[in-house]
Amino acid sequence: MDTHINSKKHIKIKMKDVLSIVSFLLVFLLIWQIVFSLQIWPVVSLPSPAMVGQSFVDLVQENILIESIIISLSRLFIGLVISVVIGGCVGLVMVRFKQFGKTMSSFALGFQSFPSIAWVPFAILLIGFNDLGILFVIVMNSVFSVMNSTYGAIRNIPPIYLHAARNMGASGFLLFRNVMIPASAPSLIMGLRQAWSFAWHALIGAEMLITTGVGLGYILSVGREFSNMSEIIATMIVIFGIGLLFDRFVFSKLDEKVRERWGLTQS
């Protein structure tokens, strides 16, 4: 009975979330249409929602948008996996060697504050106008976030957890698996979400400047060259939508599953 009641409450909450999002979008479109009708800006600078919708349809019919989404997400996935592997391993080394950790965390924070666009000229001169250059920019903008989040998440585990576990005989890999990972999991998920955000920003900027003929950033670049604001706004909406979907249906769900798995949810 309790499970049935909880599921009904969960459905109601989800419906409220959907309705709030739909209401916000309708109000936003209405304001946009009103501003367009007042002709505050010329059509070339601010097209109507219908014009942007038509550009979206054209991009889909020409198979440009779908292909670009697939290519961009594949680049993002590869770059993020590389960043997680490298950043996670270096973060664990930083925890193991305290002096190295203190020094490296400062360097990582400095590199983390670098604008993503600053790596693009470096990547072009070092690697060239190709996918490897784009991947380099993605990795350099997200790896330091993973590194620092791993280092901070494990260092901020309450010492009493480790002492209690050691007193009960846990050590080595057993201590790492059953105590350190559960205790640091929420912070690690937050670090992964932040790394995804950095990687997503870097990807679009790199695709705009490192011309490869495909990708969401490339569509923005072409729209800029031909002063096609409708195409630019349509692509921006797609970029925003992908970011929103990943945050709500990937990282939020992952955070919930991790908390449920390790008993970290609040009643």
Summary of the structure (lengths in Angstrom):
residues: 267
radius of gyration: 22.7
end to end distance: 17.1
largest distance: 73.2
contacts: 811
relative contact order: 0.11
helix: 84%
strand: 0%
